[in-house]
Structure formats: structure tokens, C-alpha cells
Amino acid sequence: MKLILASASPRRAEILRNAGMSFTVMSSAVDETPIPGESPNDHVHRLASAKVELVAARSVGPAIVIGADTVVVLDGQIIGKPRSTEDARRTLELLSGRTHSVITGVMLVRLPDVEHRGFVETTQVQFSAISPEEISRYLSTDEPFDKAGSYAIQGRAGRYISRIEGCYFNVVGVPLARLYQELTGLGWSDEFRD
């Protein structure tokens, strides 16, 4: 049974590849605008489901389609990808010295019988205090852009993360251990590959 990743995220693909999973990527662009009053958990669940449905409609089995969406949440508010350098600066200033949540919604659908499984995973991330000079240096790299919360824990921003509670891979883009459990629950198995 093949795996199809309904995401163009290079970080999600890298996590699966490093875990020895073979898969095909099929992009699934969806409108990620939050619906007013929608909780962060409902938001990521809705987007992961939409991605899976788009790809499942174009796919044939036997396969399992994986959709995921990740957001950063501070004080109950979703912090999306930065729209500009100044937007990224404001986000990093907000995160500095505080703990925030990284929430990922994952939806799986097994084809051709269309069995669905979904879950939401949360990881708490604590940032050290970051000086304005450190923020400016970080913004001079390409790393903060195209990332929820304006940072990449697996890159240069890792030096500012003093503690996490939960799955590290969830912060990068997909909660690997939980994903593996759900995949095997749907009947998927794979041999480790070099």
C-alpha cells in the first residue's frame, strides 16, 4: 500500500524520508484563512481534511493519503506565516521569553475503501528572551519566512528554544510517532530502506 503526502512542505517530506518511509508527493493548495470563531484545533483539522480530500479525489488505491496543517498559537490566537520582515519581527518579539503552542492537525484516508482517521497533536515550545539585535540577525537569513511563527526549530532558531513539551517533529511539521501508529492501524507497513 503506497503513501501519498498531500503537502508540498519540504519539512514534512524530510521527516518522512528520514524515518525510512517511501511516499509520493501530491500538492494540495487550500485556502488557509481562518474562519471567524474557529478554534486552532478545528482550523488545523479542517485544513488537513481539505488537503486529503483534494488529493484523494485524484488518487486510486490501494493507498493512504496523508494531509497535515500546522499553526503556532499564542494567547489563543493563530500566528500564521509572516507576510513581511516587519510582520516576522513582531511575531518573534511576541514569542520572546514566552511559551506558545504548536498544533498540527493530521488526516489520513485509506483508499479505495475511504476509511478516515484524524488527530490533532500539540507541543509546547518555550522561547528564551531574544534581544532586538538577535531578532535582526535572524531576520537577515531566509529562515523565518514561509514558516508558521516565523521560525524553524530545526535551524538557527533552535538556539532560542529553551524547552519543549511534546513531540519535536510536531514543531517541524508532522508528529511522526503518532502518524506511524495511525498508519499501522490502517494496515500500512514498510521495510526500512537505506
MIDOSE-1310 file (N, C-alpha, C; in nm, 2 decimals, decimal comma, always signed):
residues 194
mkli	+0,09/-0,12/+0,00/+0,00/+0,00/+0,00/+0,09/+0,12/+0,00; +0,07/+0,21/-0,10/+0,16/+0,33/-0,11/+0,11/+0,44/-0,02; +0,20/+0,53/+0,01/+0,17/+0,65/+0,09/+0,17/+0,77/-0,01; +0,08/+0,86/+0,01/+0,07/+0,99/-0,07/+0,07/+1,10/+0,03
lasa	+0,17/+1,19/+0,02/+0,17/+1,31/+0,11/+0,10/+1,42/+0,04; -0,01/+1,47/+0,10/-0,09/+1,57/+0,03/-0,03/+1,71/+0,08; +0,09/+1,73/+0,06/+0,16/+1,85/+0,11/+0,28/+1,88/+0,02; +0,31/+2,00/+0,00/+0,43/+2,04/-0,07/+0,54/+2,08/+0,03
sprr	+0,51/+2,07/+0,16/+0,61/+2,11/+0,26/+0,74/+2,03/+0,25; +0,85/+2,09/+0,23/+0,98/+2,01/+0,22/+1,01/+1,96/+0,36; +0,97/+2,02/+0,47/+1,00/+1,98/+0,60/+0,92/+1,85/+0,63; +0,79/+1,84/+0,60/+0,72/+1,72/+0,62/+0,78/+1,60/+0,54
aeil	+0,81/+1,63/+0,41/+0,87/+1,53/+0,33/+1,00/+1,48/+0,39; +1,08/+1,57/+0,44/+1,21/+1,53/+0,50/+1,19/+1,44/+0,62; +1,10/+1,47/+0,71/+1,07/+1,39/+0,83/+1,03/+1,25/+0,78; +0,95/+1,23/+0,69/+0,91/+1,10/+0,64/+1,02/+1,03/+0,58
rnag	+1,10/+1,10/+0,49/+1,21/+1,04/+0,43/+1,32/+0,99/+0,53; +1,35/+1,07/+0,63/+1,45/+1,04/+0,73/+1,40/+0,92/+0,82; +1,27/+0,90/+0,82/+1,21/+0,79/+0,90/+1,21/+0,66/+0,82; +1,26/+0,67/+0,69/+1,26/+0,55/+0,61/+1,13/+0,52/+0,53
msft	+1,04/+0,61/+0,53/+0,91/+0,59/+0,46/+0,92/+0,63/+0,32; +0,87/+0,55/+0,23/+0,86/+0,58/+0,09/+0,72/+0,64/+0,06; +0,72/+0,74/-0,02/+0,59/+0,81/-0,05/+0,60/+0,89/-0,17; +0,48/+0,93/-0,22/+0,47/+1,02/-0,33/+0,41/+1,15/-0,28
vmss	+0,46/+1,26/-0,34/+0,40/+1,39/-0,30/+0,30/+1,44/-0,41; +0,18/+1,48/-0,36/+0,08/+1,54/-0,45/+0,04/+1,67/-0,37; +0,07/+1,78/-0,43/+0,04/+1,91/-0,36/-0,11/+1,93/-0,36; -0,15/+2,01/-0,26/-0,30/+2,03/-0,24/-0,32/+2,17/-0,18
avde	-0,32/+2,27/-0,26/-0,33/+2,40/-0,22/-0,47/+2,43/-0,18; -0,49/+2,47/-0,05/-0,62/+2,51/+0,00/-0,61/+2,65/+0,06; -0,72/+2,72/+0,07/-0,73/+2,85/+0,14/-0,71/+2,83/+0,29; -0,61/+2,89/+0,34/-0,57/+2,87/+0,48/-0,63/+2,98/+0,57
tpip	-0,72/+3,06/+0,52/-0,77/+3,17/+0,60/-0,86/+3,11/+0,71; -0,83/+3,15/+0,84/-0,91/+3,10/+0,95/-1,06/+3,15/+0,93; -1,15/+3,07/+0,98/-1,29/+3,11/+0,98/-1,32/+3,18/+1,11; -1,38/+3,30/+1,11/-1,41/+3,37/+1,24/-1,47/+3,28/+1,35
gesp	-1,41/+3,28/+1,47/-1,47/+3,20/+1,57/-1,41/+3,05/+1,58; -1,34/+3,01/+1,47/-1,29/+2,88/+1,46/-1,17/+2,86/+1,56; -1,17/+2,75/+1,64/-1,06/+2,73/+1,73/-0,94/+2,68/+1,65; -0,82/+2,70/+1,71/-0,70/+2,65/+1,64/-0,71/+2,50/+1,61
ndhv	-0,76/+2,42/+1,70/-0,77/+2,27/+1,67/-0,87/+2,25/+1,56; -0,98/+2,32/+1,55/-1,08/+2,30/+1,44/-1,02/+2,35/+1,31; -0,94/+2,45/+1,32/-0,87/+2,51/+1,20/-0,78/+2,41/+1,13; -0,69/+2,35/+1,21/-0,59/+2,26/+1,15/-0,66/+2,13/+1,11
hrla	-0,76/+2,09/+1,18/-0,84/+1,97/+1,14/-0,90/+1,99/+1,01; -0,97/+2,11/+0,99/-1,04/+2,14/+0,87/-0,94/+2,14/+0,75; -0,83/+2,21/+0,77/-0,73/+2,22/+0,66/-0,67/+2,09/+0,62; -0,63/+2,01/+0,72/-0,58/+1,87/+0,69/-0,68/+1,79/+0,62
sakv	-0,81/+1,80/+0,66/-0,91/+1,72/+0,59/-0,93/+1,77/+0,45; -0,93/+1,90/+0,42/-0,94/+1,96/+0,29/-0,83/+1,91/+0,20; -0,71/+1,91/+0,25/-0,59/+1,87/+0,17/-0,61/+1,72/+0,13; -0,65/+1,64/+0,22/-0,67/+1,49/+0,19/-0,78/+1,47/+0,09
elva	-0,89/+1,54/+0,10/-1,00/+1,52/+0,01/-0,96/+1,56/-0,13; -0,89/+1,67/-0,15/-0,84/+1,72/-0,28/-0,76/+1,61/-0,35; -0,66/+1,55/-0,27/-0,57/+1,45/-0,33/-0,64/+1,32/-0,35; -0,73/+1,28/-0,25/-0,80/+1,15/-0,26/-0,89/+1,15/-0,38
arsv	-0,94/+1,26/-0,42/-1,03/+1,27/-0,54/-0,95/+1,24/-0,67; -0,82/+1,26/-0,66/-0,73/+1,24/-0,78/-0,66/+1,11/-0,78; -0,67/+1,03/-0,67/-0,59/+0,92/-0,65/-0,67/+0,79/-0,66; -0,59/+0,68/-0,68/-0,66/+0,55/-0,68/-0,58/+0,46/-0,58
gpai	-0,65/+0,37/-0,52/-0,59/+0,28/-0,42/-0,52/+0,16/-0,49; -0,46/+0,08/-0,41/-0,45/+0,10/-0,26/-0,35/+0,20/-0,22; -0,39/+0,29/-0,14/-0,30/+0,40/-0,09/-0,36/+0,46/+0,04; -0,27/+0,52/+0,11/-0,31/+0,61/+0,22/-0,26/+0,75/+0,19
viga	-0,36/+0,84/+0,19/-0,33/+0,98/+0,17/-0,31/+1,05/+0,31; -0,20/+1,13/+0,32/-0,17/+1,20/+0,45/-0,18/+1,35/+0,43; -0,27/+1,41/+0,50/-0,28/+1,56/+0,50/-0,24/+1,61/+0,64; -0,18/+1,73/+0,64/-0,14/+1,79/+0,77/-0,14/+1,94/+0,76
dtvv	-0,17/+2,01/+0,87/-0,16/+2,15/+0,87/-0,11/+2,19/+1,01; -0,01/+2,28/+1,02/+0,05/+2,32/+1,15/+0,03/+2,47/+1,17; +0,00/+2,51/+1,29/-0,01/+2,65/+1,33/+0,06/+2,67/+1,46; +0,10/+2,80/+1,48/+0,16/+2,84/+1,61/+0,05/+2,92/+1,68
vldg	+0,03/+2,90/+1,81/-0,08/+2,96/+1,88/-0,02/+3,03/+2,01; -0,05/+3,16/+2,02/-0,01/+3,23/+2,14/-0,13/+3,31/+2,19; -0,16/+3,29/+2,32/-0,27/+3,36/+2,38/-0,40/+3,33/+2,31; -0,41/+3,21/+2,26/-0,54/+3,17/+2,19/-0,55/+3,21/+2,05
qiig	-0,45/+3,29/+2,00/-0,45/+3,34/+1,86/-0,36/+3,27/+1,77; -0,40/+3,23/+1,65/-0,32/+3,17/+1,55/-0,22/+3,27/+1,49; -0,10/+3,23/+1,49/+0,01/+3,32/+1,43/+0,05/+3,24/+1,31; +0,02/+3,30/+1,19/+0,05/+3,24/+1,07/+0,19/+3,26/+1,02
kprs	+0,21/+3,24/+0,89/+0,34/+3,27/+0,82/+0,35/+3,42/+0,81; +0,47/+3,47/+0,82/+0,49/+3,62/+0,81/+0,46/+3,67/+0,67; +0,40/+3,79/+0,67/+0,37/+3,85/+0,54/+0,48/+3,95/+0,49; +0,57/+3,98/+0,59/+0,68/+4,07/+0,56/+0,78/+4,06/+0,67
teda	+0,89/+4,12/+0,65/+1,00/+4,12/+0,75/+0,95/+4,18/+0,88; +0,88/+4,29/+0,87/+0,83/+4,36/+0,99/+0,72/+4,27/+1,07; +0,64/+4,20/+0,99/+0,55/+4,10/+1,05/+0,63/+3,99/+1,12; +0,73/+3,94/+1,06/+0,82/+3,84/+1,13/+0,88/+3,90/+1,26
rrtl	+0,92/+4,02/+1,25/+0,99/+4,08/+1,37/+0,88/+4,09/+1,48; +0,76/+4,14/+1,45/+0,66/+4,15/+1,55/+0,63/+4,01/+1,62; +0,62/+3,91/+1,53/+0,60/+3,77/+1,58/+0,71/+3,73/+1,68; +0,83/+3,74/+1,64/+0,94/+3,70/+1,72/+0,95/+3,78/+1,85
ells	+0,91/+3,91/+1,85/+0,91/+3,99/+1,97/+0,80/+3,93/+2,06; +0,69/+3,89/+2,00/+0,58/+3,83/+2,09/+0,62/+3,70/+2,15; +0,69/+3,62/+2,07/+0,73/+3,49/+2,12/+0,85/+3,49/+2,22; +0,93/+3,60/+2,22/+1,05/+3,61/+2,30/+1,01/+3,60/+2,45
grth	+1,08/+3,50/+2,52/+1,07/+3,48/+2,66/+0,93/+3,42/+2,70; +0,86/+3,36/+2,61/+0,73/+3,31/+2,64/+0,71/+3,17/+2,59; +0,61/+3,10/+2,63/+0,58/+2,97/+2,58/+0,45/+2,97/+2,49; +0,46/+2,91/+2,38/+0,35/+2,90/+2,29/+0,32/+2,76/+2,25
svit	+0,21/+2,74/+2,18/+0,17/+2,60/+2,14/+0,19/+2,59/+1,99; +0,24/+2,47/+1,94/+0,24/+2,44/+1,80/+0,14/+2,32/+1,79; +0,04/+2,34/+1,70/-0,07/+2,25/+1,69/-0,07/+2,20/+1,54; -0,07/+2,07/+1,53/-0,08/+2,01/+1,39/-0,20/+1,92/+1,39
gvml	-0,28/+1,94/+1,28/-0,39/+1,85/+1,25/-0,35/+1,75/+1,14; -0,38/+1,63/+1,16/-0,34/+1,53/+1,06/-0,47/+1,45/+1,02; -0,49/+1,43/+0,90/-0,60/+1,35/+0,85/-0,54/+1,24/+0,75; -0,59/+1,12/+0,77/-0,55/+1,01/+0,68/-0,67/+0,95/+0,62
vrlp	-0,66/+0,91/+0,49/-0,77/+0,84/+0,43/-0,71/+0,72/+0,35; -0,76/+0,60/+0,38/-0,72/+0,48/+0,31/-0,81/+0,46/+0,19; -0,74/+0,44/+0,08/-0,82/+0,41/-0,05/-0,79/+0,27/-0,09; -0,89/+0,20/-0,15/-1,01/+0,26/-0,21/-1,13/+0,25/-0,11
dveh	-1,12/+0,20/+0,01/-1,24/+0,19/+0,10/-1,27/+0,32/+0,17; -1,19/+0,43/+0,16/-1,22/+0,56/+0,21/-1,24/+0,56/+0,36; -1,16/+0,49/+0,43/-1,16/+0,49/+0,58/-1,07/+0,61/+0,62; -1,13/+0,69/+0,71/-1,06/+0,81/+0,76/-1,02/+0,79/+0,90
rgfv	-0,90/+0,86/+0,93/-0,85/+0,87/+1,07/-0,79/+1,01/+1,08; -0,82/+1,08/+1,19/-0,77/+1,21/+1,21/-0,73/+1,23/+1,36; -0,64/+1,32/+1,38/-0,60/+1,36/+1,51/-0,53/+1,50/+1,51; -0,52/+1,55/+1,63/-0,46/+1,68/+1,65/-0,35/+1,66/+1,76
ettq	-0,23/+1,71/+1,73/-0,12/+1,70/+1,83/-0,07/+1,84/+1,87; -0,05/+1,86/+2,00/+0,00/+1,99/+2,05/+0,14/+1,97/+2,12; +0,23/+2,06/+2,09/+0,36/+2,07/+2,16/+0,38/+2,21/+2,21; +0,42/+2,22/+2,34/+0,45/+2,35/+2,40/+0,60/+2,38/+2,37
vqfs	+0,62/+2,50/+2,33/+0,76/+2,55/+2,29/+0,79/+2,67/+2,38; +0,90/+2,67/+2,45/+0,94/+2,78/+2,53/+1,06/+2,85/+2,46; +1,04/+2,98/+2,43/+1,15/+3,06/+2,38/+1,22/+3,13/+2,49; +1,35/+3,14/+2,47/+1,43/+3,23/+2,56/+1,40/+3,37/+2,52
aisp	+1,44/+3,46/+2,60/+1,43/+3,60/+2,57/+1,53/+3,63/+2,45; +1,48/+3,70/+2,35/+1,57/+3,73/+2,23/+1,58/+3,88/+2,22; +1,70/+3,92/+2,21/+1,73/+4,07/+2,20/+1,69/+4,12/+2,07; +1,66/+4,25/+2,05/+1,63/+4,31/+1,92/+1,75/+4,28/+1,82
eeis	+1,87/+4,28/+1,87/+1,98/+4,26/+1,78/+1,98/+4,11/+1,73; +1,95/+4,02/+1,81/+1,94/+3,88/+1,77/+1,82/+3,86/+1,67; +1,71/+3,93/+1,70/+1,60/+3,92/+1,60/+1,64/+3,97/+1,47; +1,71/+4,09/+1,47/+1,75/+4,15/+1,34/+1,85/+4,05/+1,26
ryls	+1,94/+3,99/+1,34/+2,03/+3,90/+1,27/+1,96/+3,78/+1,22; +1,86/+3,73/+1,29/+1,78/+3,61/+1,25/+1,70/+3,65/+1,12; +1,65/+3,77/+1,12/+1,57/+3,81/+1,01/+1,65/+3,83/+0,88; +1,78/+3,85/+0,90/+1,87/+3,87/+0,78/+1,89/+3,73/+0,71
tdep	+1,85/+3,62/+0,76/+1,85/+3,49/+0,70/+1,72/+3,47/+0,63; +1,71/+3,37/+0,55/+1,58/+3,33/+0,48/+1,49/+3,24/+0,57; +1,55/+3,20/+0,69/+1,48/+3,10/+0,77/+1,34/+3,14/+0,82; +1,32/+3,26/+0,87/+1,19/+3,29/+0,93/+1,07/+3,29/+0,83
fdka	+1,10/+3,30/+0,71/+0,99/+3,32/+0,61/+0,93/+3,19/+0,56; +0,80/+3,19/+0,53/+0,73/+3,07/+0,49/+0,72/+2,97/+0,60; +0,72/+3,01/+0,73/+0,71/+2,92/+0,84/+0,61/+2,98/+0,94; +0,52/+2,90/+0,99/+0,43/+2,95/+1,09/+0,51/+2,99/+1,21
gsya	+0,48/+3,10/+1,27/+0,55/+3,15/+1,38/+0,68/+3,22/+1,35; +0,72/+3,23/+1,23/+0,84/+3,30/+1,18/+0,97/+3,23/+1,23; +0,97/+3,10/+1,26/+1,10/+3,04/+1,30/+1,10/+2,89/+1,26; +1,22/+2,84/+1,26/+1,24/+2,70/+1,23/+1,32/+2,64/+1,34
iqgr	+1,26/+2,55/+1,42/+1,32/+2,49/+1,54/+1,44/+2,41/+1,50; +1,44/+2,35/+1,38/+1,54/+2,26/+1,33/+1,66/+2,34/+1,27; +1,65/+2,47/+1,27/+1,76/+2,55/+1,21/+1,82/+2,65/+1,31; +1,85/+2,77/+1,27/+1,92/+2,87/+1,35/+1,83/+2,90/+1,48
agry	+1,70/+2,90/+1,46/+1,62/+2,94/+1,58/+1,62/+2,84/+1,69; +1,68/+2,72/+1,67/+1,69/+2,62/+1,77/+1,77/+2,67/+1,89; +1,86/+2,77/+1,87/+1,94/+2,83/+1,98/+1,86/+2,91/+2,07; +1,73/+2,95/+2,03/+1,65/+3,03/+2,12/+1,54/+2,94/+2,19
isri	+1,53/+2,81/+2,16/+1,43/+2,73/+2,22/+1,49/+2,67/+2,35; +1,44/+2,71/+2,46/+1,49/+2,66/+2,59/+1,43/+2,53/+2,63; +1,31/+2,50/+2,58/+1,24/+2,38/+2,63/+1,12/+2,35/+2,54; +1,10/+2,22/+2,52/+0,97/+2,18/+2,45/+0,91/+2,07/+2,54
egcy	+0,77/+2,07/+2,53/+0,70/+1,96/+2,60/+0,61/+1,90/+2,49; +0,64/+1,78/+2,45/+0,57/+1,71/+2,35/+0,66/+1,67/+2,23; +0,60/+1,64/+2,12/+0,68/+1,59/+2,00/+0,76/+1,70/+1,93; +0,89/+1,68/+1,92/+0,97/+1,77/+1,85/+0,93/+1,78/+1,70
fnvv	+0,90/+1,66/+1,64/+0,87/+1,66/+1,50/+0,74/+1,73/+1,47; +0,65/+1,74/+1,57/+0,53/+1,82/+1,55/+0,56/+1,96/+1,52; +0,66/+2,01/+1,59/+0,70/+2,15/+1,57/+0,76/+2,17/+1,43; +0,83/+2,07/+1,38/+0,88/+2,08/+1,24/+0,77/+2,07/+1,14
gvpl	+0,67/+1,99/+1,17/+0,56/+1,98/+1,07/+0,47/+1,86/+1,07; +0,51/+1,75/+1,14/+0,42/+1,64/+1,15/+0,47/+1,55/+1,27; +0,37/+1,51/+1,35/+0,40/+1,43/+1,47/+0,43/+1,29/+1,43; +0,56/+1,25/+1,41/+0,60/+1,13/+1,35/+0,55/+1,00/+1,42
arly	+0,57/+0,99/+1,55/+0,54/+0,87/+1,62/+0,39/+0,84/+1,61; +0,31/+0,95/+1,63/+0,16/+0,93/+1,63/+0,12/+0,90/+1,49; +0,18/+0,96/+1,39/+0,15/+0,93/+1,25/+0,17/+0,78/+1,22; +0,29/+0,74/+1,26/+0,32/+0,60/+1,24/+0,22/+0,50/+1,30
qelt	+0,18/+0,53/+1,42/+0,08/+0,45/+1,49/-0,05/+0,44/+1,41; -0,09/+0,56/+1,36/-0,22/+0,56/+1,28/-0,21/+0,49/+1,15; -0,09/+0,51/+1,09/-0,07/+0,44/+0,96/-0,07/+0,29/+0,98; +0,00/+0,24/+1,08/-0,01/+0,09/+1,10/-0,15/+0,05/+1,14
glgw	-0,22/+0,13/+1,21/-0,36/+0,10/+1,24/-0,45/+0,09/+1,12; -0,41/+0,15/+1,01/-0,48/+0,14/+0,88/-0,43/+0,03/+0,79; -0,33/-0,05/+0,85/-0,28/-0,16/+0,77/-0,16/-0,14/+0,69; -0,10/-0,02/+0,71/+0,03/+0,01/+0,63/+0,15/-0,05/+0,70
sdef	+0,24/-0,10/+0,62/+0,37/-0,15/+0,67/+0,47/-0,12/+0,57; +0,60/-0,10/+0,62/+0,71/-0,07/+0,53/+0,83/-0,11/+0,59; +0,92/-0,16/+0,50/+1,05/-0,20/+0,55/+1,15/-0,08/+0,55; +1,24/-0,08/+0,65/+1,34/+0,03/+0,65/+1,42/+0,02/+0,52
rd	+1,45/+0,14/+0,46/+1,53/+0,14/+0,34/+1,65/+0,23/+0,37; +1,77/+0,19/+0,31/+1,89/+0,27/+0,33/+1,88/+0,40/+0,24
